[in-house]
Amino acid sequence: MLGQNIQYDYEPCEGDSVEIITVHDDTTQTLLEQEGRRCVTTIQKDVKVRRPQCKMGCKLHES
């Protein structure tokens, strides 16, 4: 998924003057991809920790 180009519709908030988001160069694209990877890694780590906790909580709730 990270290697694919995905276009998103952008809906500005009320009073927001930004109408289009554009990546101007390869450096910016690289920075955005790195930040995206960091975010995905953080979420994956969080899920890895929380999943067993949720399973334990469900087992305790059932008994």
C-alpha positions as CSV (number, residue, x, y, z in Angstrom):
1,M,0.0,0.0,0.0
2,L,2.8,2.4,0.8
3,G,4.3,2.0,-2.7
4,Q,1.0,2.9,-4.5
5,N,-0.1,6.3,-5.5
6,I,-3.4,7.0,-4.0
7,Q,-5.5,10.1,-4.6
8,Y,-7.7,11.4,-1.9
9,D,-10.5,13.9,-2.1
10,Y,-9.6,16.9,0.0
11,E,-12.4,18.7,1.8
12,P,-11.1,21.9,3.5
13,C,-12.7,23.0,6.8
14,E,-14.9,26.0,6.9
15,G,-12.7,29.1,6.5
16,D,-9.7,27.0,5.3
17,S,-8.0,28.7,2.3
18,V,-6.2,25.5,1.2
19,E,-8.0,23.9,-1.7
20,I,-5.3,21.6,-3.2
21,I,-2.5,19.6,-1.6
22,T,0.4,19.1,-4.0
23,V,3.8,17.4,-3.5
24,H,6.3,19.6,-5.3
25,D,9.4,17.5,-5.5
26,D,10.9,14.1,-4.7
27,T,12.3,15.3,-1.4
28,T,8.8,16.2,-0.1
29,Q,7.4,13.0,-1.4
30,T,10.2,11.1,0.4
31,L,9.5,12.9,3.7
32,L,5.8,12.2,3.4
33,E,6.5,8.5,2.8
34,Q,8.9,8.3,5.7
35,E,6.3,9.9,8.0
36,G,3.7,7.6,6.8
37,R,5.9,4.6,7.5
38,R,6.6,5.9,11.0
39,C,2.9,6.3,11.6
40,V,2.1,2.8,10.3
41,T,4.9,1.3,12.4
42,T,3.6,3.0,15.5
43,I,0.1,1.7,14.9
44,Q,1.4,-1.8,14.3
45,K,3.3,-1.8,17.5
46,D,0.3,-0.5,19.4
47,V,-2.0,-3.2,17.9
48,K,0.6,-5.9,18.8
49,V,0.5,-4.9,22.4
50,R,-3.2,-4.3,22.7
51,R,-4.5,-7.4,20.9
52,P,-3.5,-9.9,23.7
53,Q,-4.8,-7.5,26.3
54,C,-8.2,-7.3,24.6
55,K,-8.3,-11.1,24.3
56,M,-7.5,-11.4,28.1
57,G,-10.2,-8.8,28.9
58,C,-12.8,-10.7,26.8
59,K,-11.9,-14.0,28.6
60,L,-12.3,-12.4,32.0
61,H,-15.6,-10.8,31.0
62,E,-17.0,-14.1,29.8
63,S,-16.2,-15.9,33.1
